[in-house]
Amino acid sequence: MNSYILEAVGFIRSTVKGREDAPRQGPEGAPDAWLEIELRFAEALLGMEVGHELIVITWLHEARRDVLKGHPRSDERRPLTGVFYTRSPARPNPLGLHPVTVRAIECTRLKVGPIEAFDGTPVVDIKSASTRADG
Amino acid sequence: MNSYILEAVGFIRSTVKGREDAPRQGPEGAPDAWLEIELRFAEALLGMEVGHELIVITWLHEARRDVLKGHPRSDERRPLTGVFYTRSPARPNPLGLHPVTVRAIECTRLKVGPIEAFDGTPVVDIKSASTRADG
């Protein structure tokens, strides 16, 4: 079997505790949140500055992994669509992509936003949003 | 330990066989490639059409996972930078993000491009690039 082990590099700390708090229409109106990065990954933040634009990749740990198709936004008037052509959280590998701006930095905690992710969501990667930062 | 199991949903089939074939400056000049999706995930492609813009997430299986900082583009004149503020493939969880356009569809194979990924790279997720496709 072709499988790979992802490790959490940190966690989201947000006022969004669950579905009832989450904006339904994407990131519009989503709050800022803190990314708490594990101390052993602290060096991976070297050079980080307020104002930088990042892409945060999360593991949507509450999402179902056995769903391959659905009605976009659960609207049954919309045609059944494969999850690889939606942004539904339910998918075989429930990865979330979040473009954010760095608002504040406190040691290994980054305040970023706007971000639509539940409190406690694992963070698995962070990248520069700029292709000019290619490593 | 907080870890999660990713499964390959498919693989990249590309003329880019290794580093010597890869464009060094990001996706400019990168070729098209085929995504071969595993048959058991075929339904997740429902509704896919030529011309759609996607974000393909790969597992960069040849990248080092023990690197936390480096000189961007291996240029020693550039300051040491944490991998969370670069797009270097070497990082704790070596996920690759590839914005692409669908060029052709043949059953469970998608031709997409331009994409800078080595032949044989596992694909772990595919999403619409449009937030209007929110599930």
Interface residues (C-beta under 8 A of the other chain):
Chain A: M1 N2 S3 Y4 I5 L6 E7 A8 V9 Q25 G26 P27 I37 F41 E43 A44 L45 L46 G47 M48 H52 L54 I55 I57 W59 H61 L68 K69 G70 P72 R73 S74 P79 L80 T81 G82 V83 F84 Y85 T86 R87 S88 P89 A90 R91 P92 N93 L95 L97 P122 V124 D125 I126 K127 S128 T131 A133 D134 G135
Chain B: M1 N2 S3 Y4 I5 L6 E7 A8 V9 Q25 G26 P27 I37 F41 E43 A44 L45 L46 G47 M48 H52 L54 I55 I57 W59 H61 L68 K69 G70 P72 R73 S74 P79 L80 T81 G82 V83 F84 Y85 T86 R87 S88 P89 A90 R91 P92 N93 L95 L97 P122 V124 D125 I126 K127 S128 T131 A133 D134 G135
